Amino acid sequence: MEDSVSTIRSGFPFVECRPTTLSYVTFSLHDIKLIKDKVNGSVNDVLVGMIFHGLHLYMQEVDPWSNNKSSPQVTALVLLNTRGVTSYKSMEEMREPNSKARWGNQFAFMHIPMPRFDDDNNNKNKNKKVDDPFHFVLQAKKYIKAKRFSFGLHLTGALLEIIRKLRGPQAASGYTLKTLTNSSLAISNIIGPIEQVQLHGHPISGFHFMMLRAPQSLTITILSYMGNVRVAFGAEKDFIDSQLLVSCTEKSFKMLYEAAIADEEDHVYRHEFHAKQT
């Protein structure tokens, strides 16, 4: 099913050929883990939920009347590495017939829908959910958990491999292209080095990656490095306001962090008060 045309999906033919603007924002991994503990989820849950909430804020800014309209269908393709490896493997080990870490790309994607509020007849409850960033994180957590442990996740990779063997790599890439085209955005997350790296003796303070020529108006990549997480945006030029999108994402993170800190302080206060009473 194809997503709706929206303020983050132009629907223009051959959108991958249009110019792209690149921007990024950096967050503390320690702060993200603090939020993660509050929802009893993963760092990925927090990041996807924060991105969804940031997109919601952006769509409200671009189209202030969006709350009075039917919410557009927005689906994110979250790309996953399905290689079951917990340690480094050499090229020779990967090429062995019975290797658990086969040579080549091993990936799949999850279709994660952005929360919609059309079905909520209680306007007061609806507005409360829209303004609550934790609602987006919890919804992302629920969808990711359901998709990640489903048989369909591994079936996707197997299906692509079967198509590649029977009809060739062009047919397999065409299937992937159609899947990307019908969705609103793609999100890719990579765990980077925890220690500083150097390039020809020059320390690298930070870096990010980006998937270019994707048939979407928006691509988001996430990379952790030295205790920080950098979220990069590849946005269709003259259609998506990159700076506004970055600002909305920062606002979403600030709301999540302040709510998590307030909850932590309240928990400490209640714990100290209970200790005094006993």
RAJO-V956891 format. One line per field, one symbol per residue. psi: psi as a letter, one per 20 degrees, with the letter a starting at -180 (. if undefined). Layout:
psi->???
This chain:
psi->ppqqpaijohjqqlhiiqqpqprrqpqphghhhggghhjlbrhhgggggggghghghghhghnijhhjrppqooppoopqojompirpprhghhiqgkpinqqrporrqpooqppqjhioiohghghgghiohhghghggggggghhhjqhhghhgghghhggghhirhhhghhggghgghirhrqppppoaqiqprqoliopohqrrrpoqkqlqipppqppqpljqppoqpoqpqjgpnghhggghghggggggghhgghhghhggghghghhhh.
